[in-house]
Amino acid sequence: MNIILLLLSFFMLSETAVNESKWGQVGHYVTGELAEYYMTDTARERVKEILGDTSIQLSTVWMDDIRSDRRYDYTRTWHWVTIPDGMTYEDAEQDEGGDIIRALETLIAELKEGGLSAEEEQDKLKMVIHMVGDIHQPLHVGTGEDLGGNQVRVQWMGENSNLHRVWDTDIIMSLNMSYTELAKELKQRVKPEQIEEWQRATVRDWAYESMSYRARIYNLPENMRVGYEYRYHNLDIVFLRLSQAGIRMAGVLNEIYGE
C-alpha cells in the first residue's frame, strides 16, 4: 500500500472514531429544538444573547466540532462515562481527565454561580447543552468493555456499522425526518405531567437511566444483522431519551437563566 492510501485509510478511521462517539447531528439538533420550545421566555432570550449568531440547535454539536482544536483537548473524555454493570458511579473507576457526569455537574454549578467572561460563559453553555444530549444516548454510559458499543460490529439494513453508530445515527436517519419534524412529533407525545417529573431528576439519575436500557440494546441476533425489527423494538427508547434530553436541557437552562 503506498503512502497516499495509508494516509487515506488513517483519515477514514479517524473520522469514523469521531463520528461514532456522539448522538448524530440530527439527534442533537432535536434536543436543542425541544429545549428552545420548553424554555421560559427569559431563559430563551438570555441564551440567545450568550450564543450570539449561533442558534441553540447548531450549538448542540459545537463540542464535537472542537475535537480538532488542541485548546480543548481537556474535554476529550467529557463525552461519556464508564459504569460497569452492578456498580454505581461512586464505585466505578473514572478517567483522571474527568467524565460527562463530573463535567456536567461542575459546569452547571459554574454557570449558576456566574462571574464568567463572555467567552467562558459561551463555551461552558455550549458544552452543557451538548453533554445533556450525550448522556441521554444510552451507550454514552458504557460498561468499559467495548467502547460504548463502538467495537460491536453489526450490519444495519445490510450496511456495515456498529452498535454505537446504530444508536447515534442509523435509527434516527432511517426515519427520513428532519430534526424539526422529529421534534414536532416528540412534542405531541409528551404529557404535561412528565415535564416536571423529568426535570426533577439529577445528572446521575440521567446516567443510571441510560444504564437501565443496556439489556435491550445488547439483545442482538446471532448473525448481528439489525434493521426494521430491531428499530421497532427500540424506537420507544430513542424517542424517550431525545424527549427527556431536550426537556431536561430546558430545565437546566431555566434554572440558570430563567429568573
N, C-alpha and C positions, 0 to 999 in steps of 0.2 A: 504494500500500500504506500503510495507516495505521500509526501508531506502535506499536500493540499487535501487529500482525502482524510488524513489523520486529523487535520485541523477542523475539517467539516464535521467529522464524527464527534470530536470533542465538543464543538459548539452545539450540536444537536443534543448530546447527552446533558450538557449544562442547561440548555433551555428546558429540557424535559424535567430535570430536577427542580427547577424554579417553578414551572407551570403546574406541577403536580403537588404543590405544598400549600395550597390555599383553596378557599371557595373560588370557583371560577368567577370571571368578571361579572357575568350576569347575576350570579348569586349575591355577590357583594353589592351590585347596583340595586338589587331588590331590597336588601336590608336598609340601604340609605334612603330609598324611596319611601319605605314604610316608616322609618324614623322621622323623616320630614313631615309626614302626614300626622303622626301621633304626638309631635312636639307641641308645646304651648307656643303661642304667638311670640311671646317674649324670648323664649329659648331659640326659636327658629330664626328670628331676626339677629340675635346675638351671634349664633353660629355662622350665619351668612356673612356677618361683618368680619368675623375672625378668619374665615376661609377665603375671603376676598373674591377673586374672579373664578374660583373653583367651586363647583357645586358639591353638595354633600355626597351625591351619588358617585361622582368621579373621585372624590377624596377617599372613598372606601377602599380603593385599590392602590392608593399612594404608597402605603407601606411595603407593598410588593415591588413597586416601581423603583424604590430606593435601594433595593438589594445590590444594585451595581455601583452604588455610591459608597466608597470606603468610609466616609464620615459616619455612616450609620451602621457600621459593622457590629456595634454593640447590641443592635436589635435582632441579630441573626437568629437567636434562639427564642425569640418572643412570639413566634407564630404557633407554638404548640406546647404541650406539657405531657410528661410521661407519668402515668399512674397505673402500675400493673394491676391485674385482676386481684381482688381481695384486699387491696391496700387503699389507704386514704392518701390525700395529698401530703398531709403532715408526715406520714410514714415513708413516703417514696423519696428516693434519692434524686435530687434535681441538679440540673446544669448550673455550674458556677456563674454563668453569664445571665442567669435568670430564665424565666419561662413565661408563658402567656398569663398565668394566674398572678404571679408576683408583679409582672409589668402592669397589668390592668389595675390591680389594687393600688399600686403606687401612683400611676399616672392619674387615675380618677381622684385620688386624695390631693395630688399636687394641683390639679385644675380647680378643685373646690377651694383650696387654700388661696389661690391667686398669687399675685405678685410676680408673675412671669413676664418676660419680654414678649413682644408681639410675635416674634419668630418662634420662641419656645412654646408659647401657647398654641400656635397654629400647628406646629409639629406634633405636640402631645395630643391635641384634639384629633388629628388625622390618625394617629396611632391607635387611640382608643376606639374610634368608630370602625377601624379595620379589625382590631382584635376581638371586639364584641361579635363580629361576624364569624371570625375564625373559630372561636371557642365553641360556637354552636354547631359547627360542622363536626359530627361525632368523631371522625378519625383524627382530629387535631388533639384529642386526648388519647394518646396511644398507650399500648401495653409495653413498649420498649423492645418488642421482638421483630417488628417488620417495617419500621419507619412509618408508622401510621397507615399501613396498607400499601405503601409505595412499592414494597417488594413482593406483593401478592399479585402475580401476573394473571390476568383474565382476558377473555375476549368479550368485548362489548359490541353487540349487534354484528358480530363477525369480524370486528377490527381489534387489533392488539391494544390493550390498555392495562391499567392496574386498578386495584380496588379503590385507592385513594382518588384517582382521577375520575372513576365512576361517580363517586360521591361529590367531588368538587364540581365537575363539569358535565359528564356524559348524561346523567339522568336529566339534569336541568335542560341541557341543549336539545335532548330528544323530544322535549315538549313543543319545540318550534314556537316559542312565545318570546316576545320582547320582555325586557325587565319591567316595563310599565304595565304590560298586560298581565304578567305573573303577579306583580304586586297588587293589582286591582282584584285579581282572583282571590288572593290570600286575604285581603281586607274583608271581602264578603264572607269569609269563613270564620273570622274572629268574633267571638261572643264578648259583649261588653264586660262581663264579669271576669273574663280571662285576663284582661289588660292589667288590672290592679294586682291580681294573683301572680302573674308572670313578673311584674316589676318588683315585687317584694323579694324575689329570690336573689341570692348573693352570687358573686362571681364564682365562688367554689361550688355553689349549687348548680350553676350552668355546666361546670365541668363534670360533676357527678351524673347529671342528666345525660350528657354525651356518652359517658361510660356505660350507662344502662342499655344502650342500643347495640352494644358490640355483638351480642349473641345473634341478633337478627342480621346484622351487617355481614358477619362472617359465615352465615349459613349459605354456603356456596355449593353448587353442583360439583360432582367429581370431575367432570370434564372442564370445569372453570369457564364455561360459556354462559354469559348472563345477558339478559336483554329485557324484552317486554314483561315476561313473568316476574323477573327479579324487581323490575320497576314497579309493577303492580303491587307487590307485597311490601314495598318500602317507600313508596311515594308519600305516604302519610307522614313519615319521619322527616323527609325533605321539606315538605310544606310546613310542618310544625316548627322545625328548627329555624327556617327562614323567617317565619312569622314572629317567633319568640325573639330572635336576634334583633329584628327591626324595632319591635315594641320595647324591648329592654334597652336598646340603644337610645330610643326616645326618652325612656325613664331616666337613664343616667344623665343625659343632656338637660333634661328638665330640672334635675336636682342641682346641676352645676350652674345653669344659666337661666332657669325659669322664673326666678323671683325678681 
